[in-house]
Amino acid sequence: MNPQTALDTYRRDSIENAPPLKLVRMLYQGAVRFLDRAMECDAKDPRSQFVHFVARADAIVTELRVSLEKSHAPGVAENLEQLYLFCESEMQRAMTVRDTSTLPAVRKVLAQLLEAWTSIEVRERAKA
């Protein structure tokens, strides 16, 4: 097996077997990483990867929003949904006008949510 195939297999297995809290944390990390990459791009340059990176972050946030289980904690789910809708709206605006100015606010929201989910994961591990 070549090293790249082994690495790909390891990554796939680590995602497929990850606990739900870890998966949520990984999604947030990915969204933040894509926003960071987008903010490094020249948004006005049509050849840049700006739209690609923002679209990837947007897809993650959309997936998080549509995956909300409102029956478990309706208030929390409603608040998360509103935050996700804000993020999606700002990312759509950034892609439409090709401007990074709205992205720091989106990144801040997602980074704070990542921090919160990470602390939940740490507490859950401590209980086990």
N, C-alpha and C positions, 0 to 999 in steps of 0.2 A: 504494500500500500504506500503510495507516495505521501510525503509529509502534508501537502495541502489537503488531500482527501481525508487524511486522519484528523487534521484540524477542523475541517468542515463537519465531519462526523461527530467530533467532540462537542462542537458548538451546538449542533442540532440536538444532540442528546441532552446537553445541559439545559436547553430551553424546554424541550419536551418533558423533562422530568422535574422541572423547577416548581416549587410551591407557588400558589397563586400570588402571595404577597411579593415574592421575588420577581415574578413576571410583571406585575404592575410597576415595581421599582425600575425594572429594565426598560419598560416602555417610556417612563418619564426620562430616564437617562438618555435614551435614544432621541426623544423630542428635543431635549436641551442641547444635546450634541449637534443635531441638525440645525437648530437655531444659531448656535455658535458659528457653525460653518457658513450659514447664510449671511450672518453679519460680517464675516470676513470678505465676502464677495462684493464686487462693484455691482450694486443692484441695477444701475442704469445700463450696464453693458449687456446687450442681448446675448452675447456669447458666454456670459458667466453662468455659474451653476446656482445662482440666487434662487430662482423660482423652483428649481429641482429640490433644493434643501428645505425651503419653506413648505413646499408641498408634502414632503416626507414627514416633517413635524406635524403638519396639519392632519395628515392621514392618521398619525398616531393619536392625536387628541380626539379626532372624530371617533376612532375605535374605542377609546376610553369612555367617551360620552355615550355611545350606543350600547356599551356593555354594562352600564350602570344597573344595579339591581335595586330598584326603588322600594321593593317590598321589605327589605332588611332594615333600612334606616332612611325613611322618606325625607326627613329634613336634611340629612347629610347629602343624600343623592341629589336633592334639588339644588343645594348650594354648589356641589361639584358640577352639576349640569350648567348652571349659570356661569361658573368660571370657565368651563370648557367652551361654552358659546362665545364668551368674550374673547378667548384666545383664538378661536376659529375665525371670528369676525376680523380681528386685528391682523391675522395672518393673511386672510383673503384680501384685505385692504393693502397690505404690504406687497402682495404679488400683483395686484391690479395696477397700483401706481409705481411699482418697482422702487420702493423706498424702505429703508431699514428702520425708520424712526419709531415705528410701533412695536418692533420686535423686542426691545429691552423689557418692556412691561410684560409681554407674554412670557419671556424667559424667566422673569422674576416670579410670576405666578406659578409656573411649572416647577421652578427650583424649590419654592416653598412647599408645594405639594409633594415633591420628591422627598424633601426633608421629613415631612410628616409621615409619609408612608414608610420611610426608612426607620423612623423611630418606632412605628407600630411593629415592623418586622423584628427589630431588636428586642422589643418587649415580649413578643411571641416566642422568640428563641429562648429568652431568659426563663419563661414559664415552663418550657419543655424540659 
